[in-house]
Amino acid sequence: MALSTKDAAAALETTPRTLRKFLRSEGSGVGQGSRYSFNKQDVTRMKKRFIAWNEAHSRPAADEVEAPEAEAPETTDEEVTLSDEG
């Protein structure tokens, strides 16, 4: 049974767009009618290559990116005086 790009992407736990980027990076030609077509063996064979490629090309997660340190806002003498009164 032939699998579409959408089906193969689901099996690889990715999006069809990301799968197509991976296939183009490998120089894989487009299948019949300008569409990719896969079978289960194709997906099994490409899984390790895709995982390695995806790790190398994915953006770091938000919690892995160091955020710049926030500076404390500067206060003026007037602000300090007003806050001491209340």
N, C-alpha and C positions, 0 to 999 in steps of 0.2 A: 504494500500500500504506500502510495506517495504521500509525503508530508509537505505542507506548504511552509513558507518562511515563518509564518505565524506559529504553526505547530512545532517546528524545530526550535524556534526561539523559546517557546513555552517549556520544551523539554530541557533546554539549557538555562532556564530561569533568567531570561533576559528579554529584551524587546526585539521585535523584528528589525528595527532600525539599527540597533547595535550589532545584531547578527550580520546584517548586510555590510556594515562597515568592516567587520572582521573578515568576511568572505572577500571583499575587495582588497583588503590589506594582504591577503594570502595570494592574490592574483587568480582567485577562482572565477572562472567565466560564468556568465549568467546561463541558466538552463534554457530549455525550449521556450520560445515565445517571450523572451526577455523576462522570464521568471525562474527563480530557483526551485528546484524540486529535490527532495531528500527522501531517504528511507531510514528506518531505525538504525541500521548499521552505519550509515553516514553520520548520524548524530552521535552515536557512540564513539566513532573514530575521531570526530573533531572535538569532543568534549574537553580533553586535557589541553589541547592547543588553544581552544577558546578561553578556558579559565586562565591560562598563563597570559594570553594576549589581553584579556579584560583587566587583569590585575595591573598590568603594565600601563594600560591606557586609561584607567579610571581615575577620576579626581579623588583626592583624599577626602575622607568624611569630615564633616564639620567639627567633630570632637578631636580629630587628629591635627587640625590646623591651629597653630598658636595664634590666639587673639592678641592684638596689641594691648599693652597695659593701659588702662584708663587713668587719666590724670585727674586728681581731685580739682574741682572747680575752685578758682581763686575767689577769695572773699575780700571785701574792702573793709576798712576800719568802720565805716558807717554801718555796714551789715552786721558786724560783730557787736557794735554798740546797741543796735536795735534789738538784736536777739537777746542781749543781756538784760534788757529792761522788762521783757515780757515774761 
